C-alpha cells in the first residue's frame, strides 16, 4: 500500500502473536530486521508487539491514538471478537481509517470441523452479519463481498470512523446481556444443549 501510494507513515505498530517466530524462520518476513518494509522503503519507527490481540492496550496511550488500522483476516483467529472490536476501534481516532477483511461462514452450525488444526487456528466462525454490523460504525469508502471456494464469504471494506459509535452502546448493553443470561440460567437454560 505504501509503495503504491507513495505515502509513508511516521510510525507503525504491528500486533502479531507469532512475530518473533516469523522474524526468525520466515525468509520473506517484511519486518525481519525489526522495521517494516524493505531496503528501499522502510519505516524506522516500527513497534512490534508479539502478543495476542486480547492483550493489546495500545502501549497505554489514550483512546483515539492511531490514525489507521489494518485488520486483515484477524477476527477468526482470536478468542473474543467483541473484545478485539472494542480495543481496536477504541484505539482509532475519530475520522481515522480502517481497512478490514474477514471470512464469514453462513450456515455454520457450531460443530468442530474435520480438520482439527484448521479449527484450532480459527476458533471463531462468524457469520456475515457480524462484518456488516462492524461496518455500520464507519462511513464506508469501499465495500466488497464475494464467495470463496470453501463456501464461505469474504467481506472487505474501508471506512472512516464516526464520532458516535456502537462501542459506547455496547458498554451499557453488556451488563443487560449478562443479567439476561443469568435469568436464563436460573430458569434451567443450558446453553451446552443447544449444540
C-alpha positions as a Markdown table, in Angstrom:
| # | Residue | x | y | z |
|---|---|---|---|---|
| 1 | Unk | 0.0 | 0.0 | 0.0 |
| 2 | Unk | 2.8 | 2.4 | 1.0 |
| 3 | Unk | 4.8 | 1.7 | -2.1 |
| 4 | Unk | 1.9 | 2.2 | -4.5 |
| 5 | Unk | 0.6 | 5.4 | -2.9 |
| 6 | Unk | 4.0 | 6.9 | -2.1 |
| 7 | Unk | 2.8 | 7.7 | 1.4 |
| 8 | Unk | 5.0 | 6.7 | 4.2 |
| 9 | Unk | 3.7 | 6.7 | 7.8 |
| 10 | Unk | 5.8 | 8.2 | 10.5 |
| 11 | Unk | 5.3 | 5.1 | 12.7 |
| 12 | Unk | 3.6 | 1.8 | 12.6 |
| 13 | Unk | 2.6 | -0.7 | 15.3 |
| 14 | Unk | 2.5 | -4.4 | 14.3 |
| 15 | Unk | 0.4 | -6.7 | 16.5 |
| 16 | Unk | 1.2 | -10.3 | 15.7 |
| 17 | Unk | 1.4 | -13.1 | 18.4 |
| 18 | Unk | 3.9 | -15.1 | 16.2 |
| 19 | Unk | 6.0 | -12.1 | 15.2 |
| 20 | Unk | 9.2 | -13.4 | 16.8 |
| 21 | Unk | 8.8 | -16.8 | 15.2 |
| 22 | Unk | 8.2 | -15.2 | 11.7 |
| 23 | Unk | 11.2 | -12.9 | 12.1 |
| 24 | Unk | 13.4 | -15.9 | 12.8 |
| 25 | Unk | 12.0 | -18.5 | 10.4 |
| 26 | Unk | 10.2 | -16.8 | 7.5 |
| 27 | Unk | 12.6 | -15.7 | 4.8 |
| 28 | Unk | 10.1 | -13.3 | 3.3 |
| 29 | Unk | 9.0 | -11.7 | 6.6 |
| 30 | Unk | 8.6 | -7.9 | 5.8 |
| 31 | Unk | 9.8 | -6.9 | 9.3 |
| 32 | Unk | 12.6 | -9.4 | 9.7 |
| 33 | Unk | 15.1 | -6.7 | 10.9 |
| 34 | Unk | 12.6 | -5.1 | 13.3 |
| 35 | Unk | 11.5 | -2.4 | 10.8 |
| 36 | Unk | 8.5 | -2.8 | 8.4 |
| 37 | Unk | 9.5 | -2.6 | 4.8 |
| 38 | Unk | 12.4 | -3.4 | 2.6 |
| 39 | Unk | 15.8 | -1.8 | 1.8 |
| 40 | Unk | 14.3 | 0.9 | -0.3 |
| 41 | Unk | 11.2 | 1.7 | 1.7 |
| 42 | Unk | 11.5 | 1.2 | 5.5 |
| 43 | Unk | 9.5 | 2.6 | 8.4 |
| 44 | Unk | 12.1 | 3.5 | 11.1 |
| 45 | Unk | 9.6 | 3.8 | 13.9 |
| 46 | Unk | 8.3 | 0.3 | 13.9 |
| 47 | Unk | 6.9 | -1.2 | 17.1 |
| 48 | Unk | 6.4 | -4.9 | 17.1 |
| 49 | Unk | 4.1 | -6.4 | 19.7 |
| 50 | Unk | 4.4 | -10.2 | 19.8 |
| 51 | Unk | 1.2 | -10.8 | 21.8 |
| 52 | Unk | -2.4 | -11.9 | 21.4 |
| 53 | Unk | -4.8 | -9.3 | 20.3 |
| 54 | Unk | -6.8 | -9.7 | 23.6 |
| 55 | Unk | -3.7 | -8.3 | 25.5 |
| 56 | Unk | -3.4 | -5.3 | 23.2 |
| 57 | Unk | -3.6 | -2.0 | 25.2 |
| 58 | Unk | -2.0 | 0.4 | 22.6 |
| 59 | Unk | 1.0 | 1.0 | 24.8 |
| 60 | Unk | -1.0 | 2.7 | 27.5 |
| 61 | Unk | -1.9 | 5.5 | 25.1 |
| 62 | Unk | -5.3 | 7.1 | 25.4 |
| 63 | Unk | -8.2 | 6.1 | 23.2 |
| 64 | Unk | -8.1 | 7.5 | 19.7 |
| 65 | Unk | -4.3 | 7.2 | 19.4 |
| 66 | Unk | -4.0 | 5.6 | 15.9 |
| 67 | Unk | -4.7 | 7.3 | 12.6 |
| 68 | Unk | -5.4 | 4.0 | 10.7 |
| 69 | Unk | -6.0 | 0.3 | 11.4 |
| 70 | Unk | -5.4 | -2.6 | 9.1 |
| 71 | Unk | -7.3 | -5.7 | 10.2 |
| 72 | Unk | -7.0 | -8.4 | 7.6 |
| 73 | Unk | -8.2 | -11.9 | 8.3 |
| 74 | Unk | -7.8 | -11.4 | 12.1 |
| 75 | Unk | -11.0 | -11.8 | 13.9 |
| 76 | Unk | -11.4 | -15.5 | 13.2 |
| 77 | Unk | -8.0 | -16.1 | 14.9 |
| 78 | Unk | -9.0 | -14.6 | 18.3 |
| 79 | Unk | -10.9 | -15.9 | 21.2 |
| 80 | Unk | -13.2 | -12.9 | 21.8 |
| 81 | Unk | -14.3 | -10.9 | 18.7 |
| 82 | Unk | -16.2 | -8.3 | 20.7 |
| 83 | Unk | -13.3 | -7.6 | 23.0 |
| 84 | Unk | -11.0 | -7.1 | 20.0 |
| 85 | Unk | -13.6 | -4.9 | 18.4 |
| 86 | Unk | -13.7 | -2.6 | 21.4 |
| 87 | Unk | -9.9 | -2.5 | 21.8 |
| 88 | Unk | -9.1 | -1.9 | 18.2 |
| 89 | Unk | -11.7 | 0.6 | 17.3 |
| 90 | Unk | -11.3 | 2.4 | 20.6 |
| 91 | Unk | -7.6 | 2.9 | 19.7 |
| 92 | Unk | -8.6 | 4.6 | 16.4 |
| 93 | Unk | -9.0 | 8.4 | 16.2 |
| 94 | Unk | -12.4 | 9.8 | 15.1 |
| 95 | Unk | -12.0 | 10.2 | 11.4 |
| 96 | Unk | -9.4 | 7.5 | 11.2 |
| 97 | Unk | -9.4 | 4.8 | 8.5 |
| 98 | Unk | -9.9 | 1.1 | 8.9 |
| 99 | Unk | -9.0 | -1.4 | 6.2 |
| 100 | Unk | -10.9 | -4.6 | 7.1 |
| 101 | Unk | -11.2 | -8.1 | 5.7 |
| 102 | Unk | -12.6 | -11.2 | 7.2 |
| 103 | Unk | -14.0 | -14.6 | 6.2 |
| 104 | Unk | -17.5 | -15.5 | 7.2 |
| 105 | Unk | -19.3 | -18.8 | 7.5 |
| 106 | Unk | -23.0 | -18.7 | 6.6 |
| 107 | Unk | -24.9 | -21.7 | 7.9 |
| 108 | Unk | -22.2 | -22.7 | 10.3 |
| 109 | Unk | -23.8 | -24.9 | 12.9 |
| 110 | Unk | -21.3 | -24.7 | 15.8 |
| 111 | Unk | -19.6 | -28.1 | 15.3 |
| 112 | Unk | -15.9 | -28.5 | 15.0 |
| 113 | Unk | -14.5 | -29.1 | 11.5 |
| 114 | Unk | -12.9 | -32.4 | 10.5 |
| 115 | Unk | -9.6 | -30.6 | 10.2 |
| 116 | Unk | -8.7 | -30.0 | 13.9 |
| 117 | Unk | -5.7 | -27.9 | 13.1 |
| 118 | Unk | -7.9 | -25.6 | 11.0 |
| 119 | Unk | -10.3 | -25.3 | 13.8 |
| 120 | Unk | -7.6 | -24.6 | 16.4 |
| 121 | Unk | -6.1 | -21.8 | 14.2 |
| 122 | Unk | -9.6 | -20.3 | 13.5 |
| 123 | Unk | -11.6 | -20.8 | 16.7 |
| 124 | Unk | -14.3 | -18.3 | 15.8 |
| 125 | Unk | -16.7 | -18.9 | 12.9 |
| 126 | Unk | -18.6 | -15.6 | 12.4 |
| 127 | Unk | -21.5 | -15.1 | 10.1 |
| 128 | Unk | -21.7 | -12.2 | 7.7 |
| 129 | Unk | -24.0 | -10.2 | 10.0 |
| 130 | Unk | -21.0 | -9.5 | 12.3 |
| 131 | Unk | -19.0 | -8.0 | 9.5 |
| 132 | Unk | -21.8 | -5.9 | 8.3 |
| 133 | Unk | -22.6 | -4.8 | 11.9 |
| 134 | Unk | -18.9 | -3.7 | 12.3 |
| 135 | Unk | -19.1 | -1.7 | 9.1 |
| 136 | Unk | -22.1 | 0.3 | 10.4 |
| 137 | Unk | -19.6 | 2.0 | 12.8 |
| 138 | Unk | -18.0 | 3.7 | 9.8 |
| 139 | Unk | -18.7 | 5.8 | 6.8 |
| 140 | Unk | -17.8 | 3.3 | 4.1 |
| 141 | Unk | -15.4 | 4.4 | 1.4 |
| 142 | Unk | -15.2 | 0.9 | -0.3 |
| 143 | Unk | -17.1 | -2.3 | 0.2 |
| 144 | Unk | -16.9 | -5.7 | -1.5 |
| 145 | Unk | -18.3 | -9.1 | -0.6 |
| 146 | Unk | -17.7 | -12.3 | -2.5 |
| 147 | Unk | -18.0 | -16.1 | -2.1 |
| 148 | Unk | -14.8 | -18.1 | -1.6 |
| 149 | Unk | -14.1 | -21.6 | -2.9 |
| 150 | Unk | -14.7 | -23.2 | 0.5 |
| 151 | Unk | -18.3 | -22.0 | 0.6 |
| 152 | Unk | -17.6 | -19.1 | 3.0 |
| 153 | Unk | -17.9 | -15.4 | 2.3 |
| 154 | Unk | -15.2 | -12.8 | 2.4 |
| 155 | Unk | -16.1 | -9.3 | 3.2 |
| 156 | Unk | -13.7 | -6.4 | 2.6 |
| 157 | Unk | -14.3 | -2.8 | 3.4 |
| 158 | Unk | -12.6 | 0.5 | 4.1 |
| 159 | Unk | -14.2 | 3.0 | 6.4 |
| 160 | Unk | -13.8 | 6.2 | 8.3 |
| 161 | Unk | -14.6 | 6.2 | 12.0 |
| 162 | Unk | -17.6 | 8.2 | 13.1 |
| 163 | Unk | -17.7 | 10.3 | 16.2 |
| 164 | Unk | -20.6 | 8.3 | 17.8 |
| 165 | Unk | -20.0 | 4.5 | 17.6 |
| 166 | Unk | -21.8 | 1.4 | 18.8 |
| 167 | Unk | -18.9 | 0.8 | 21.2 |
| 168 | Unk | -20.4 | 3.3 | 23.7 |
| 169 | Unk | -23.8 | 1.5 | 23.4 |
| 170 | Unk | -22.1 | -1.9 | 24.0 |
| 171 | Unk | -20.9 | -0.7 | 27.4 |
| 172 | Unk | -24.4 | -0.3 | 28.6 |
| 173 | Unk | -25.7 | -3.4 | 26.7 |
| 174 | Unk | -23.1 | -5.8 | 28.2 |
| 175 | Unk | -24.5 | -5.8 | 31.7 |
| 176 | Unk | -28.0 | -6.1 | 30.4 |
| 177 | Unk | -27.0 | -9.2 | 28.4 |
| 178 | Unk | -25.2 | -10.7 | 31.4 |
| 179 | Unk | -28.3 | -10.1 | 33.5 |
| 180 | Unk | -30.4 | -11.8 | 30.8 |
| 181 | Unk | -28.0 | -14.8 | 30.7 |
| 182 | Unk | -28.2 | -15.2 | 34.4 |
| 183 | Unk | -32.0 | -15.1 | 34.3 |
| 184 | Unk | -32.0 | -17.8 | 31.6 |
| 185 | Unk | -29.7 | -20.0 | 33.8 |
| 186 | Unk | -32.0 | -19.5 | 36.8 |
| 187 | Unk | -34.9 | -20.9 | 34.7 |
| 188 | Unk | -33.0 | -24.0 | 33.7 |
| 189 | Unk | -31.5 | -22.9 | 30.4 |
| 190 | Unk | -28.4 | -25.0 | 29.5 |
| 191 | Unk | -26.5 | -23.5 | 26.6 |
| 192 | Unk | -24.4 | -26.6 | 26.1 |
| 193 | Unk | -27.5 | -28.5 | 25.0 |
| 194 | Unk | -28.0 | -26.0 | 22.1 |
| 195 | Unk | -25.1 | -27.5 | 20.2 |
